[in-house]
């Protein structure tokens, strides 16, 4: 584009073109583990949470025994 074509525009547009195709603001964080979110409809989600919690407890007890 020639300089005289841009004469009617804001001069900042030549230095800072708009970010086409980009989100202007980041999406808000949708944080939290499964219990903080509404039910996803996955019937095995609760069983997985319990299995993860049991595994965590087992690892924690093993670590405590090694410290003692």
PEQUIMO-V855661 format. One record per residue. RES is the residue in one small letter. SS is DSSP state (H for helix, E for strand, L for the rest). PHI is phi in degrees with one decimal (none if undefined). Layout:
RES_SS_PHI / RES_SS_PHI
This chain:
x_L_none / x_L_-81.2 / x_H_-59.7 / x_H_-70.3 / x_H_-68.7 / x_H_-89.2 / x_L_-60.7 / x_L_-83.1 / x_L_-91.4 / x_L_-64.7 / x_L_-63.1 / x_H_-69.0 / x_H_-65.7 / x_H_-72.1 / x_H_-85.4 / x_L_-129.0 / x_L_-64.8 / x_L_-65.1 / x_L_-88.3 / x_L_-64.7 / x_L_81.6 / x_L_-108.4 / x_L_-75.1 / x_L_-74.1 / x_L_-128.6 / x_L_-66.5 / x_L_-68.9 / x_L_-61.9 / x_L_-68.3 / x_L_-104.5 / x_L_-77.8 / x_L_102.2 / x_L_-82.4 / x_L_-53.9 / x_L_-74.3 / x_L_-81.3 / x_L_-95.3 / x_L_-63.0 / x_L_-57.9 / x_L_-81.5 / x_L_88.8 / x_L_-85.7 / x_L_-68.3 / x_L_-92.0 / x_H_-64.0 / x_H_-64.4 / x_H_-65.6 / x_H_-65.4 / x_H_-59.4 / x_H_-66.5 / x_H_-65.8 / x_H_-65.0 / x_H_-62.6 / x_H_-64.3 / x_H_-63.8 / x_H_-60.7 / x_H_-61.4 / x_H_-63.0 / x_H_-66.0 / x_H_-62.4 / x_H_-65.4 / x_H_-62.7 / x_H_-65.1 / x_H_-64.6 / x_H_-66.4 / x_H_-68.5 / x_H_-69.5 / x_L_-71.3
